[in-house]
Amino acid sequence: MPSSVIKQFNYNRDHARLTVTFTTGRVYEYYAVPAEIYAAFRTALSKGTFFNTRIRDHFPFKEVTPRKRA
């Protein structure tokens, strides 16, 4: 089911890194995310709810939104 908040997400299993792109265009990387969390996120009916309850504020992260050129 499409999300009204999350545009897309990708997981790097080798680095346990989850990259989430929001519909606002902001991109964040979450670190030390177990593969089981990613798998559950992938199959969650509500990506936004799952993200808010199981990922946000649970893993270290940083914003990696690409800068727009002037």
C-alpha positions in Angstrom: 0.0 0.0 0.0 1.4 3.4 -0.9 2.3 5.7 2.0 1.4 9.4 2.3 4.6 10.1 4.2 7.3 7.7 2.9 8.1 7.9 -0.8 10.7 5.0 -0.9 13.2 3.1 1.2 16.2 0.9 0.6 18.2 -1.4 2.8 21.9 -2.2 2.7 22.2 -5.6 4.4 26.1 -5.4 4.5 26.0 -2.2 6.5 22.6 -2.7 8.2 21.7 0.8 6.9 18.1 1.8 6.0 17.7 4.8 3.7 14.3 6.4 3.8 13.1 9.1 1.4 10.0 11.0 2.6 7.4 12.6 0.3 8.9 16.0 1.3 12.1 15.0 -0.5 14.1 14.7 2.7 16.4 11.6 2.9 17.6 10.0 6.1 19.9 7.1 6.8 19.3 4.9 9.8 22.1 2.8 11.1 22.4 -0.6 12.8 18.9 -1.6 11.6 18.4 -5.3 11.9 17.3 -7.2 8.8 14.2 -8.4 10.7 13.1 -4.8 11.2 13.6 -4.0 7.5 11.6 -7.1 6.5 8.8 -6.2 8.8 8.9 -2.6 7.5 8.6 -3.9 3.9 5.5 -5.9 4.7 3.8 -3.4 7.0 0.4 -2.3 5.9 1.1 1.3 7.2 4.7 2.3 6.5 4.3 5.6 8.3 2.9 3.9 11.5 5.6 1.2 11.4 8.3 3.8 10.9 7.1 6.0 13.8 6.7 3.1 16.2 9.7 0.9 15.3 12.3 2.9 13.5 12.1 6.6 14.4 13.9 7.4 17.6 15.2 3.8 17.9 18.3 3.9 15.7 21.1 6.4 15.1 20.5 8.4 11.9 21.6 11.4 9.9 19.9 13.5 7.2 21.5 12.9 3.7 19.2 15.0 1.6 21.0 16.0 -1.5 21.6 19.8 -1.7 19.9 21.6 -4.6 22.2 23.4 -6.9 21.8 27.2 -7.2 
